[in-house]
Amino acid sequence: MSGMRQAFAFQTLLCFALFSLTSIRERRPFRASVPGWPLTVAMLADAGFGTLIGIHGLADLRPVPLWMTATVVVLPACVRWG
């Protein structure tokens, strides 16, 4: 598998995992209660580092175009909140 496909797969799995955390943390709508500060910081840090790794690459992970990164972030959000 090429490095760009690996980076794309990494970003896809990361985004779906982060949005799954917001989905399983409670049964009511996400807007009904805001997550705690530590969870929010951890999720934002994971999302930030994952995006940076995807855009700039790391080791065997080759950089992914910005439009592809935006697609990877928007599609799980639509699935989760859509």
C-alpha positions as CSV (number, residue, x, y, z in Angstrom):
1,M,0.0,0.0,0.0
2,S,1.4,3.4,-0.9
3,G,2.2,6.0,1.7
4,M,-0.6,8.3,0.7
5,R,-3.2,5.6,1.0
6,Q,-1.8,4.7,4.4
7,A,-2.1,8.3,5.5
8,F,-5.6,8.6,4.1
9,A,-6.6,5.4,5.9
10,F,-5.0,6.7,9.1
11,Q,-7.0,10.0,8.9
12,T,-10.2,8.2,8.1
13,L,-9.9,5.8,11.0
14,L,-8.9,8.6,13.4
15,C,-11.9,10.8,12.4
16,F,-14.4,8.0,12.7
17,A,-12.9,7.1,16.1
18,L,-13.2,10.6,17.4
19,F,-16.8,11.0,16.1
20,S,-17.6,7.6,17.6
21,L,-16.4,8.9,21.0
22,T,-19.0,11.7,20.8
23,S,-21.6,9.1,19.8
24,I,-21.1,6.6,22.5
25,R,-20.5,8.9,25.4
26,E,-24.3,9.5,26.0
27,R,-27.7,8.5,24.6
28,R,-29.1,12.0,24.4
29,P,-28.1,14.4,21.6
30,F,-24.5,15.6,21.8
31,R,-25.6,19.2,22.3
32,A,-27.6,18.2,25.4
33,S,-24.5,18.2,27.5
34,V,-21.0,19.4,26.7
35,P,-18.1,17.0,27.3
36,G,-15.7,17.7,30.1
37,W,-12.7,19.8,29.6
38,P,-10.1,17.0,29.6
39,L,-12.1,15.0,27.0
40,T,-12.5,18.1,24.8
41,V,-8.7,18.9,25.0
42,A,-7.7,15.3,24.3
43,M,-10.0,15.0,21.3
44,L,-8.9,18.4,19.9
45,A,-5.3,17.4,20.3
46,D,-5.8,14.1,18.6
47,A,-7.6,15.7,15.7
48,G,-4.9,18.4,15.4
49,F,-2.0,16.0,15.4
50,G,-3.8,13.6,13.1
51,T,-4.5,16.5,10.7
52,L,-0.9,17.6,10.8
53,I,0.4,14.1,10.2
54,G,-1.9,13.8,7.2
55,I,-1.0,17.1,5.7
56,H,2.8,17.0,6.3
57,G,3.4,13.2,6.4
58,L,5.4,11.3,8.9
59,A,7.9,8.5,8.3
60,D,6.2,6.2,5.6
61,L,3.0,8.3,5.6
62,R,3.1,10.6,2.6
63,P,1.3,13.9,2.7
64,V,-2.4,14.0,1.7
65,P,-3.8,16.9,-0.3
66,L,-5.8,19.4,1.9
67,W,-9.0,18.8,0.0
68,M,-8.8,15.1,0.8
69,T,-8.2,15.9,4.5
70,A,-11.2,18.2,4.5
71,T,-13.3,15.4,3.0
72,V,-12.1,12.9,5.6
73,V,-13.2,15.3,8.4
74,V,-16.5,16.4,6.9
75,L,-17.9,13.0,5.9
76,P,-17.7,11.4,9.4
77,A,-19.3,14.6,10.8
78,C,-22.2,14.2,8.3
79,V,-22.6,10.5,9.3
80,R,-22.5,11.4,13.0
81,W,-24.6,14.5,13.1
82,G,-26.5,14.1,9.8
